[in-house]
Amino acid sequence: MKYALLMYQADAYSQPGTPEFQVSSQAWAAMAPELQEVLAAGNAPIGLAPVANATTVRVRDGKALTTDGPFAETHEQLAGAWLFDCPDLDEALKWAARIPTAQYGSVEVRPLWGDE
């Protein structure tokens, strides 16, 4: 089964040059070789720019409205995603717990629609 692992973190962890970014980068580098076991074929990480670069689109009464920034003001923001191919949810959860982001943010695990 395929699972999306969505990583949420404070913006400091995505800012190059910060101590948080250094710690995060080192943890990811250490884990990278093992990720090949579970990454879905052709999968590359989806890393997102800081939330300050976001634009939110809403359609109301047939008109598209755009707003700079995220839809909601929260401490943690969606920072990236991976697509894992695991035999079951338990295995996907074990991998999610190993992802460095889980140490300073959170990792949401969702089965792909139609694949559950």
C-alpha positions as CSV (number, residue, x, y, z in Angstrom):
1,M,0.0,0.0,0.0
2,K,1.1,3.5,-0.6
3,Y,1.1,6.1,2.1
4,A,1.7,9.9,2.0
5,L,3.9,11.0,4.9
6,L,3.3,14.7,5.4
7,M,5.8,16.5,7.5
8,Y,4.9,19.5,9.6
9,Q,7.5,21.7,11.4
10,A,8.2,25.2,12.5
11,D,9.7,27.5,9.8
12,A,13.1,27.7,11.6
13,Y,13.9,24.1,10.5
14,S,13.6,25.2,6.8
15,Q,15.8,28.3,7.1
16,P,19.4,27.5,5.9
17,G,22.0,28.8,8.2
18,T,20.0,28.3,11.4
19,P,21.1,25.8,14.0
20,E,17.8,24.0,13.6
21,F,18.4,23.6,9.9
22,Q,21.9,22.1,10.5
23,V,20.5,19.5,13.0
24,S,17.7,18.6,10.6
25,S,20.0,18.3,7.6
26,Q,22.4,16.0,9.5
27,A,19.6,13.7,10.6
28,W,18.2,13.5,7.1
29,A,21.6,12.7,5.6
30,A,22.1,9.8,8.1
31,M,18.7,8.3,7.2
32,A,18.8,8.8,3.4
33,P,20.4,5.4,2.5
34,E,17.6,3.5,4.3
35,L,14.8,5.4,2.7
36,Q,15.3,3.5,-0.6
37,E,13.6,0.5,1.1
38,V,10.2,2.1,1.3
39,L,10.1,5.0,-1.2
40,A,7.5,4.4,-3.9
41,A,8.9,3.9,-7.4
42,G,9.9,7.2,-9.0
43,N,9.3,9.0,-5.8
44,A,11.4,12.1,-5.0
45,P,10.9,14.2,-1.8
46,I,8.6,17.1,-2.1
47,G,10.2,19.9,-0.1
48,L,8.3,23.1,0.2
49,A,9.6,26.7,0.5
50,P,8.8,28.5,3.7
51,V,5.2,29.4,4.3
52,A,5.9,33.1,3.8
53,N,6.2,32.2,0.1
54,A,2.7,30.6,0.0
55,T,-0.4,32.0,-1.7
56,T,-3.8,30.8,-0.8
57,V,-6.6,30.6,-3.4
58,R,-10.3,30.5,-2.5
59,V,-13.2,30.6,-5.0
60,R,-16.3,32.4,-3.6
61,D,-19.3,33.3,-5.7
62,G,-17.5,32.2,-8.8
63,K,-14.5,34.6,-8.2
64,A,-11.0,33.5,-7.4
65,L,-9.6,35.3,-4.4
66,T,-5.9,35.1,-3.6
67,T,-4.2,35.9,-0.3
68,D,-0.5,36.0,0.4
69,G,0.6,33.5,3.0
70,P,-1.0,30.3,4.4
71,F,-4.7,29.6,4.9
72,A,-4.3,29.3,8.7
73,E,-1.9,30.8,11.2
74,T,-0.3,27.9,13.1
75,H,3.0,27.2,14.8
76,E,3.8,24.3,12.4
77,Q,3.5,24.4,8.7
78,L,3.5,21.7,6.0
79,A,7.1,21.4,5.1
80,G,7.2,18.5,2.7
81,A,5.9,15.0,1.8
82,W,7.1,11.6,0.8
83,L,5.3,8.7,-0.8
84,F,6.1,5.4,0.9
85,D,5.2,1.9,-0.3
86,C,4.7,-0.2,2.8
87,P,2.9,-3.5,3.4
88,D,0.5,-2.0,6.0
89,L,-0.2,1.0,8.2
90,D,1.9,-0.4,11.1
91,E,5.0,-0.4,8.9
92,A,4.3,3.1,7.6
93,L,3.9,4.3,11.2
94,K,7.3,2.8,12.1
95,W,8.9,4.7,9.3
96,A,7.1,7.9,10.2
97,A,8.5,7.7,13.8
98,R,12.0,7.4,12.3
99,I,11.7,10.5,10.1
100,P,13.8,13.3,11.7
101,T,10.9,15.7,11.5
102,A,9.0,13.7,14.1
103,Q,11.6,14.8,16.6
104,Y,10.9,18.5,16.3
105,G,7.6,18.6,14.4
106,S,5.0,16.0,13.4
107,V,4.5,13.5,10.6
108,E,1.0,12.7,9.4
109,V,0.5,9.3,7.7
110,R,-2.3,8.9,5.2
111,P,-3.1,6.0,2.9
112,L,-3.6,7.1,-0.7
113,W,-7.2,7.4,-1.7
114,G,-8.4,4.2,-3.3
115,D,-5.3,2.3,-2.0
116,E,-6.6,1.7,1.5
